[in-house]
Amino acid sequence: MVAGLLAICLYVAGFWFVGYWVATLLFIPALSWGLGHRKPAEVALVTLIVTSLVWLVFTQLLLIPLRDWPF
């Protein structure tokens, strides 16, 4: 439980420093691995789908901008 909370805190901090895409593309596989998912192709596919869908919902449907890149 503490590791999960620490991972979320690191994700939020990373979100502000490196942007949504980098932070999320690192966080989801790390969380998946921590939860026991060990199939790399499956984790990669889920990571790309979830990251893209969340981005689309926030930026296109809700019109809430996300910090894309740190530059």
N, C-alpha and C positions, 0 to 999 in steps of 0.2 A: 504494500500500500504506500509506503514511504517512497519507494522507487518510482511508482506511478505519479505521485504528486511532484516529485523532483523532475520527472520527465516533462510534465505539463508546464512547470515553471520555466524550465529550460526552453521549451517550445515558445512560450510567450515572450521570453527575453530574445530569443533568436528571431522571432517574427519582427521585432522592432529593429534589429541590427542587420539582418540579411534579407528581409522581406518574406512575403507569404510563400512564394514558390520554393525557395531554398529551404526555409524552415519546415515546411510541410512535407517536402520530398525527403527530408532526413528523419522527421518525426514519425511518420506513419510506418516505415519499415522497421525502425527501432522499436516502436511500440508493438508491432506485430511479432517481431522476434522475441521480445520480452514476454509476450502472451503465449508463446509456444508454436507459432506458425513458422515452419522451416522450409517451405517450398518457395525458392526464389522467384520462379516465374509467376506463381500465384500472388505473392506479395507485391511484385512489381506491377502487375496488372491492376490489382486492387488500389495500390498507391496512386497510379496514374488516373484511374477512373474517379476515385473519391476526391483527389486534389482538383481535378478539372471540374467536376460537378459542383463542388463547394464554391469554386471561383465563379462559375457561371451563375449560380443562384445569387451570390452576393453582388456581383458586378452588373449582371444583365437584368435580372428579375427585380432585385431589391434596390438597385442603383446605389449600392454602398461600395465605395472604392476600397480596395485592399492595397496595402503597401506591397507592390509587385517586386521591386528590386531596390537594393540600397543605393543605387547611383542616381 
